[in-house]
Amino acid sequence: MTKRRIRLRSVDEVREFVQAADRCDFAVNVLNEEAQIDAKSIMGVMSLDLTQELVVAYDEENAELERVLRKFLVA
C-alpha cells in the first residue's frame, strides 16, 4: 500500500484531487485521525478538517494521480 501525506487548502484543490482519484479504477482513500473517506467523494473529502494534513492511501499506480498528488505533498 502506498501512502502519501498531503494538504488541500482550497475547494479548487479538493476538486482537482477528487477528480484525479475518481479516474482511478482502484480504491483511493483519505485518512485523518478520526476517519477514512473514499477519495472519490467530494462531499466526503470536504467533510474532513482541511487545516490538517491528510494521508492518501492506495494500492495501485496511476501516473495522473501521482502527478496531482505531487502538487499537494507535505514535505
C-alpha positions in Angstrom: 0.0 0.0 0.0 1.3 3.4 -1.0 0.6 6.3 1.5 1.2 10.0 0.8 0.8 12.9 3.2 -1.0 15.9 1.5 -2.6 19.2 2.4 -5.5 20.6 0.5 -6.0 24.3 1.0 -9.0 25.3 -1.2 -12.1 24.0 -2.8 -10.3 24.0 -6.2 -7.6 21.8 -4.8 -10.1 19.4 -3.4 -11.9 19.3 -6.7 -8.7 18.6 -8.6 -7.7 15.8 -6.2 -11.1 14.2 -6.2 -11.3 14.2 -10.0 -7.9 12.5 -10.2 -8.9 9.9 -7.7 -12.2 9.3 -9.5 -10.4 8.4 -12.7 -8.6 5.6 -10.9 -10.1 2.1 -11.3 -8.9 1.2 -7.8 -9.7 2.3 -4.3 -8.2 5.6 -3.1 -8.8 6.6 0.5 -8.1 9.7 2.6 -7.4 9.2 6.2 -7.0 11.6 9.1 -7.0 10.9 12.9 -10.8 10.3 13.0 -11.9 8.9 9.7 -11.2 7.0 6.5 -13.0 8.5 3.5 -13.4 7.5 -0.1 -11.2 10.0 -2.0 -13.7 9.8 -4.9 -16.4 11.5 -2.8 -16.1 15.3 -2.9 -18.6 15.6 0.0 -16.6 13.1 2.0 -13.3 14.9 1.4 -14.9 18.3 2.1 -16.2 17.0 5.4 -12.6 16.5 6.7 -10.6 19.1 8.6 -8.7 20.6 5.7 -6.5 22.6 8.1 -4.8 19.3 9.0 -2.5 17.0 7.0 -4.3 14.1 5.3 -3.0 10.7 4.3 -3.9 9.3 0.9 -3.7 5.5 0.7 -3.9 3.4 -2.5 -2.7 0.0 -3.8 -2.1 0.6 -7.5 -0.1 3.0 -9.6 -1.7 5.8 -11.7 0.5 8.4 -13.4 -2.2 11.1 -13.3 -2.9 10.6 -9.6 0.8 10.7 -8.8 1.1 14.0 -10.8 -1.7 15.6 -8.9 -0.6 14.4 -5.5 2.9 15.9 -6.1 1.2 19.3 -6.0 -0.1 18.7 -2.6 2.6 16.7 -0.9 3.7 17.7 2.6 7.5 17.7 3.0 
